[in-house]
Amino acid sequence: MHKYLIICFVIILTMMSNPSSSYAHSSLQSSSPEDGEVVKHSLDIITFKFNSTIKEGSTFTVTDQDGVSKEVESADIQDDVMLGQLSEPLQTGSYTVSYEIVSEDSHVVEGEFSFSVEAGEPEESEKEAGDSEENQDTDKEKAEQQPDKADDSATGEKNKGEVENGLSPVIIGIASIAVLAGIGLIWWLLRKKAGE
C-alpha cells in the first residue's frame, strides 16, 4: 500500500515541477520599432520577435492616432520572427500596433504596443528615394540580426501578450487539489480494504 502512495506522490510531484507545458505560449520579446519608441524617419516595416516559434495565420494591424487603419501588405513568418510590410511608409504621427499570433501550441496570443514617427517633410529628390531604400534594407537587416533577449521588466504588460483559451494558475490549482483529493480517497479506500 505504501508503494501506491509513493508512486502517486512521485507522479504529482513530477506534474507540479514541470508546469511549463501549460505555459508554452509565445510572448513578444522585442519589436522594431519598440513600444514607446520615437522613430525619426518614415518606415514601412515592423518586426516582431517572440520567445518561441509562431505559426502561419499570425497577423497584425496598425492604426494611427485617429483610429485609421494602415494597409498591411504582408506578414512574413520565419520561426519566431514576424516581418510586417506596410503598403505605404508611416509618416509623422502616433501609431498603435495590435498583433494576434498563433503560438507553437496553437493558442492565440494577442497584444499591442505603440510608437511615434517624427519624419521630416519628404522632398522629391532621387537622393532621398535612395536613402529610403537604404533605410528599408537596414530595417530588414536589423530584424534578421536582432538579439535573443527578453524584456523582463514588463512581463505583465499588455505588449507582452495576453493568452486566450489558456490554462490559468487558478484552474491548475483547482485541478491539483482535485488530484490530491482523489489520491487521498484511493489511499483511504485501500487502507480500509486492507483492514477488513
Contacts in CASP RR format, 6 or more apart in sequence:
PFRMAT RR
TARGET T0000
AUTHOR 0000-0000-0000
METHOD contacts of the structure
MODEL  1
MHKYLIICFVIILTMMSNPSSSYAHSSLQSSSPEDGEVVKHSLDIITFKF
NSTIKEGSTFTVTDQDGVSKEVESADIQDDVMLGQLSEPLQTGSYTVSYE
IVSEDSHVVEGEFSFSVEAGEPEESEKEAGDSEENQDTDKEKAEQQPDKA
DDSATGEKNKGEVENGLSPVIIGIASIAVLAGIGLIWWLLRKKAGE
1 187 0 8 1.000
1 190 0 8 1.000
1 191 0 8 1.000
1 194 0 8 1.000
4 186 0 8 1.000
4 187 0 8 1.000
4 190 0 8 1.000
5 183 0 8 1.000
5 187 0 8 1.000
8 183 0 8 1.000
8 186 0 8 1.000
8 187 0 8 1.000
12 176 0 8 1.000
12 179 0 8 1.000
12 180 0 8 1.000
12 183 0 8 1.000
15 176 0 8 1.000
15 179 0 8 1.000
16 176 0 8 1.000
19 172 0 8 1.000
22 166 0 8 1.000
22 167 0 8 1.000
22 172 0 8 1.000
23 167 0 8 1.000
24 52 0 8 1.000
24 103 0 8 1.000
24 104 0 8 1.000
24 105 0 8 1.000
25 52 0 8 1.000
25 103 0 8 1.000
25 105 0 8 1.000
25 107 0 8 1.000
25 109 0 8 1.000
25 163 0 8 1.000
25 166 0 8 1.000
26 50 0 8 1.000
26 51 0 8 1.000
26 52 0 8 1.000
26 53 0 8 1.000
26 54 0 8 1.000
26 80 0 8 1.000
26 101 0 8 1.000
26 103 0 8 1.000
26 104 0 8 1.000
26 109 0 8 1.000
27 50 0 8 1.000
27 51 0 8 1.000
27 109 0 8 1.000
27 160 0 8 1.000
27 161 0 8 1.000
28 48 0 8 1.000
28 49 0 8 1.000
28 50 0 8 1.000
28 51 0 8 1.000
28 99 0 8 1.000
28 111 0 8 1.000
28 113 0 8 1.000
28 159 0 8 1.000
28 160 0 8 1.000
28 161 0 8 1.000
29 49 0 8 1.000
29 50 0 8 1.000
29 51 0 8 1.000
29 80 0 8 1.000
29 148 0 8 1.000
29 149 0 8 1.000
29 150 0 8 1.000
29 151 0 8 1.000
30 49 0 8 1.000
30 146 0 8 1.000
30 149 0 8 1.000
30 151 0 8 1.000
31 46 0 8 1.000
31 47 0 8 1.000
31 48 0 8 1.000
31 49 0 8 1.000
31 97 0 8 1.000
31 113 0 8 1.000
31 159 0 8 1.000
32 45 0 8 1.000
32 46 0 8 1.000
32 47 0 8 1.000
32 139 0 8 1.000
32 142 0 8 1.000
32 143 0 8 1.000
32 146 0 8 1.000
33 39 0 8 1.000
33 43 0 8 1.000
33 46 0 8 1.000
33 115 0 8 1.000
34 113 0 8 1.000
34 115 0 8 1.000
35 113 0 8 1.000
35 114 0 8 1.000
35 115 0 8 1.000
35 154 0 8 1.000
35 157 0 8 1.000
35 159 0 8 1.000
36 113 0 8 1.000
36 114 0 8 1.000
36 115 0 8 1.000
36 116 0 8 1.000
37 115 0 8 1.000
37 116 0 8 1.000
38 115 0 8 1.000
38 116 0 8 1.000
38 117 0 8 1.000
38 118 0 8 1.000
39 115 0 8 1.000
39 116 0 8 1.000
39 117 0 8 1.000
39 118 0 8 1.000
39 119 0 8 1.000
40 118 0 8 1.000
40 119 0 8 1.000
41 117 0 8 1.000
41 119 0 8 1.000
41 120 0 8 1.000
41 135 0 8 1.000
42 89 0 8 1.000
42 90 0 8 1.000
42 91 0 8 1.000
42 92 0 8 1.000
42 117 0 8 1.000
42 119 0 8 1.000
42 120 0 8 1.000
42 122 0 8 1.000
42 132 0 8 1.000
43 89 0 8 1.000
43 90 0 8 1.000
43 117 0 8 1.000
43 135 0 8 1.000
43 139 0 8 1.000
44 85 0 8 1.000
44 86 0 8 1.000
44 87 0 8 1.000
44 88 0 8 1.000
44 89 0 8 1.000
44 90 0 8 1.000
44 136 0 8 1.000
45 83 0 8 1.000
45 84 0 8 1.000
45 85 0 8 1.000
45 86 0 8 1.000
45 136 0 8 1.000
45 139 0 8 1.000
45 140 0 8 1.000
45 143 0 8 1.000
46 60 0 8 1.000
46 62 0 8 1.000
46 83 0 8 1.000
46 84 0 8 1.000
46 86 0 8 1.000
46 97 0 8 1.000
47 81 0 8 1.000
47 82 0 8 1.000
47 83 0 8 1.000
47 84 0 8 1.000
47 139 0 8 1.000
47 142 0 8 1.000
47 143 0 8 1.000
47 146 0 8 1.000
48 60 0 8 1.000
48 81 0 8 1.000
48 82 0 8 1.000
48 83 0 8 1.000
48 84 0 8 1.000
48 99 0 8 1.000
48 101 0 8 1.000
49 80 0 8 1.000
49 81 0 8 1.000
49 143 0 8 1.000
49 146 0 8 1.000
49 148 0 8 1.000
50 80 0 8 1.000
50 81 0 8 1.000
50 82 0 8 1.000
50 101 0 8 1.000
50 103 0 8 1.000
51 80 0 8 1.000
51 150 0 8 1.000
52 80 0 8 1.000
52 103 0 8 1.000
52 104 0 8 1.000
53 79 0 8 1.000
53 80 0 8 1.000
53 103 0 8 1.000
53 104 0 8 1.000
54 77 0 8 1.000
54 79 0 8 1.000
54 80 0 8 1.000
54 82 0 8 1.000
54 101 0 8 1.000
54 102 0 8 1.000
54 103 0 8 1.000
54 104 0 8 1.000
55 77 0 8 1.000
55 101 0 8 1.000
55 102 0 8 1.000
55 103 0 8 1.000
55 104 0 8 1.000
55 106 0 8 1.000
56 77 0 8 1.000
56 102 0 8 1.000
57 77 0 8 1.000
57 101 0 8 1.000
57 102 0 8 1.000
58 75 0 8 1.000
58 77 0 8 1.000
58 82 0 8 1.000
58 99 0 8 1.000
58 100 0 8 1.000
58 101 0 8 1.000
58 102 0 8 1.000
59 72 0 8 1.000
59 75 0 8 1.000
59 99 0 8 1.000
59 100 0 8 1.000
59 101 0 8 1.000
60 72 0 8 1.000
60 75 0 8 1.000
60 82 0 8 1.000
60 84 0 8 1.000
60 97 0 8 1.000
60 98 0 8 1.000
60 99 0 8 1.000
60 100 0 8 1.000
61 69 0 8 1.000
61 70 0 8 1.000
61 72 0 8 1.000
61 97 0 8 1.000
61 98 0 8 1.000
62 69 0 8 1.000
62 70 0 8 1.000
62 72 0 8 1.000
62 86 0 8 1.000
62 90 0 8 1.000
62 95 0 8 1.000
62 96 0 8 1.000
62 97 0 8 1.000
63 69 0 8 1.000
63 70 0 8 1.000
63 95 0 8 1.000
63 96 0 8 1.000
63 98 0 8 1.000
64 70 0 8 1.000
64 90 0 8 1.000
64 93 0 8 1.000
64 94 0 8 1.000
64 95 0 8 1.000
65 93 0 8 1.000
65 94 0 8 1.000
65 95 0 8 1.000
70 86 0 8 1.000
70 87 0 8 1.000
70 88 0 8 1.000
70 90 0 8 1.000
70 95 0 8 1.000
71 86 0 8 1.000
71 87 0 8 1.000
71 88 0 8 1.000
72 84 0 8 1.000
72 85 0 8 1.000
72 86 0 8 1.000
72 87 0 8 1.000
73 84 0 8 1.000
73 85 0 8 1.000
73 86 0 8 1.000
73 87 0 8 1.000
74 84 0 8 1.000
74 85 0 8 1.000
75 82 0 8 1.000
75 83 0 8 1.000
75 84 0 8 1.000
75 85 0 8 1.000
76 82 0 8 1.000
76 83 0 8 1.000
76 84 0 8 1.000
76 85 0 8 1.000
77 83 0 8 1.000
81 143 0 8 1.000
81 144 0 8 1.000
81 146 0 8 1.000
82 99 0 8 1.000
82 101 0 8 1.000
83 140 0 8 1.000
83 143 0 8 1.000
89 119 0 8 1.000
89 132 0 8 1.000
90 117 0 8 1.000
90 119 0 8 1.000
91 117 0 8 1.000
91 119 0 8 1.000
91 122 0 8 1.000
92 117 0 8 1.000
92 118 0 8 1.000
92 119 0 8 1.000
92 120 0 8 1.000
93 116 0 8 1.000
93 117 0 8 1.000
93 118 0 8 1.000
94 114 0 8 1.000
94 115 0 8 1.000
94 116 0 8 1.000
95 114 0 8 1.000
95 115 0 8 1.000
95 116 0 8 1.000
95 117 0 8 1.000
96 112 0 8 1.000
96 113 0 8 1.000
96 114 0 8 1.000
97 112 0 8 1.000
97 113 0 8 1.000
97 114 0 8 1.000
97 115 0 8 1.000
98 110 0 8 1.000
98 111 0 8 1.000
98 112 0 8 1.000
99 110 0 8 1.000
99 111 0 8 1.000
99 112 0 8 1.000
100 108 0 8 1.000
100 109 0 8 1.000
100 110 0 8 1.000
100 111 0 8 1.000
101 108 0 8 1.000
101 109 0 8 1.000
101 110 0 8 1.000
102 108 0 8 1.000
102 109 0 8 1.000
103 109 0 8 1.000
107 163 0 8 1.000
107 164 0 8 1.000
107 165 0 8 1.000
107 166 0 8 1.000
108 164 0 8 1.000
108 165 0 8 1.000
109 161 0 8 1.000
109 162 0 8 1.000
109 163 0 8 1.000
109 164 0 8 1.000
110 161 0 8 1.000
110 162 0 8 1.000
110 164 0 8 1.000
111 158 0 8 1.000
111 159 0 8 1.000
111 160 0 8 1.000
111 161 0 8 1.000
111 162 0 8 1.000
112 158 0 8 1.000
112 159 0 8 1.000
113 159 0 8 1.000
122 128 0 8 1.000
151 160 0 8 1.000
154 160 0 8 1.000
END
